[in-house]
Amino acid sequence: MRSLCSNLASRLRRDQRGATAVEYGIMVSLIAVVIIVAVTLLGGTLKETFNSVQCSVKGGTYTAATTGTTPTDGSCSK
């Protein structure tokens, strides 16, 4: 019985699956933070770009507003 408990305890100490899952969780959370920061910093520029692409797909010409308060104040004309 003693050897059985000793073998079980030895195997549990060598088992690294839990540690690996924690490491992957930390890595995924850090990647998510980097993505959130990047989208926050580039959000206005990305929105302007997507508006321009949307207008081009519809067959129009996108004109960005220079006096608007937000970067999304543009117009699409055909």
Sine and cosine of phi, psi and omega as CSV:
sin_phi,cos_phi,sin_psi,cos_psi,sin_omega,cos_omega
0.00,0.00,-0.63,0.77,-0.02,-1.00
-0.90,0.44,-0.65,0.76,0.01,-1.00
-0.93,0.38,-0.55,0.83,0.05,-1.00
-0.90,0.44,-0.72,0.69,0.03,-1.00
-0.91,0.42,-0.62,0.78,0.01,-1.00
-0.91,0.42,-0.68,0.73,0.02,-1.00
-0.91,0.42,-0.65,0.76,0.01,-1.00
-0.90,0.43,-0.71,0.70,0.03,-1.00
-0.89,0.45,-0.63,0.78,0.01,-1.00
-0.90,0.43,-0.68,0.73,0.01,-1.00
-0.92,0.39,-0.61,0.79,0.00,-1.00
-0.92,0.40,-0.58,0.82,0.03,-1.00
-0.94,0.34,-0.53,0.85,-0.01,-1.00
-0.99,0.11,-0.28,0.96,-0.05,-1.00
-0.93,0.36,0.88,-0.48,-0.06,-1.00
-0.95,-0.31,0.11,0.99,-0.06,-1.00
-0.89,0.45,-0.64,0.77,0.01,-1.00
-0.91,0.42,-0.67,0.74,0.01,-1.00
-0.91,0.42,-0.63,0.78,0.01,-1.00
-0.91,0.41,-0.64,0.77,0.02,-1.00
-0.90,0.44,-0.63,0.77,0.03,-1.00
-0.91,0.41,-0.67,0.75,0.01,-1.00
-0.89,0.46,-0.67,0.74,0.05,-1.00
-0.90,0.43,-0.62,0.78,0.04,-1.00
-0.88,0.47,-0.68,0.73,0.04,-1.00
-0.90,0.43,-0.67,0.74,-0.01,-1.00
-0.90,0.43,-0.68,0.74,0.01,-1.00
-0.91,0.42,-0.64,0.77,0.00,-1.00
-0.93,0.38,-0.60,0.80,0.05,-1.00
-0.92,0.39,-0.63,0.77,0.06,-1.00
-0.90,0.44,-0.65,0.76,0.03,-1.00
-0.89,0.45,-0.65,0.76,0.02,-1.00
-0.90,0.44,-0.68,0.73,0.02,-1.00
-0.89,0.46,-0.66,0.75,0.01,-1.00
-0.91,0.42,-0.68,0.73,0.00,-1.00
-0.89,0.46,-0.68,0.73,0.01,-1.00
-0.90,0.43,-0.69,0.73,-0.01,-1.00
-0.89,0.45,-0.69,0.72,-0.01,-1.00
-0.92,0.39,-0.61,0.79,0.02,-1.00
-0.90,0.43,-0.69,0.72,-0.03,-1.00
-0.95,0.31,-0.57,0.82,-0.06,-1.00
-0.97,-0.22,0.15,0.99,-0.11,-0.99
-0.83,0.56,-0.75,0.66,-0.03,-1.00
-0.90,0.43,-0.67,0.74,0.02,-1.00
-0.91,0.41,-0.66,0.75,0.01,-1.00
-0.91,0.42,-0.64,0.77,-0.01,-1.00
-0.90,0.43,-0.66,0.75,0.04,-1.00
-0.88,0.48,-0.68,0.74,0.01,-1.00
-0.90,0.43,-0.71,0.70,0.01,-1.00
-0.91,0.42,-0.59,0.81,0.07,-1.00
-0.89,0.45,-0.65,0.76,0.02,-1.00
-0.90,0.43,-0.69,0.72,0.01,-1.00
-0.91,0.41,-0.66,0.75,0.02,-1.00
-0.86,0.50,-0.68,0.73,0.01,-1.00
-0.91,0.42,-0.66,0.75,0.02,-1.00
-0.90,0.44,-0.63,0.78,0.01,-1.00
-0.91,0.42,-0.58,0.81,0.03,-1.00
-0.97,0.25,-0.14,0.99,0.04,-1.00
1.00,-0.04,0.31,0.95,-0.03,-1.00
-0.94,-0.33,-0.07,-1.00,0.04,-1.00
-0.89,-0.46,0.79,-0.61,-0.05,-1.00
-1.00,-0.03,0.75,-0.66,0.06,-1.00
-0.84,-0.54,0.89,-0.46,0.00,-1.00
-0.98,0.21,0.64,-0.77,0.03,-1.00
-0.98,0.18,0.65,-0.76,0.00,-1.00
-0.99,-0.16,-0.26,0.97,-0.04,-1.00
-0.95,-0.32,0.03,1.00,-0.04,-1.00
-0.95,0.30,0.35,-0.94,0.00,-1.00
-1.00,0.09,-0.37,0.93,0.03,-1.00
-0.86,-0.51,0.43,-0.90,-0.01,-1.00
-0.94,0.33,-0.07,1.00,-0.02,-1.00
-1.00,-0.09,0.05,1.00,0.01,-1.00
-0.99,0.15,0.99,0.10,0.03,-1.00
-0.71,-0.70,0.08,-1.00,0.01,-1.00
-0.70,-0.71,0.49,-0.87,0.01,-1.00
-0.89,-0.45,0.86,-0.51,0.00,-1.00
-0.81,-0.58,0.51,-0.86,-0.01,-1.00
-0.98,-0.19,0.00,0.00,0.00,0.00
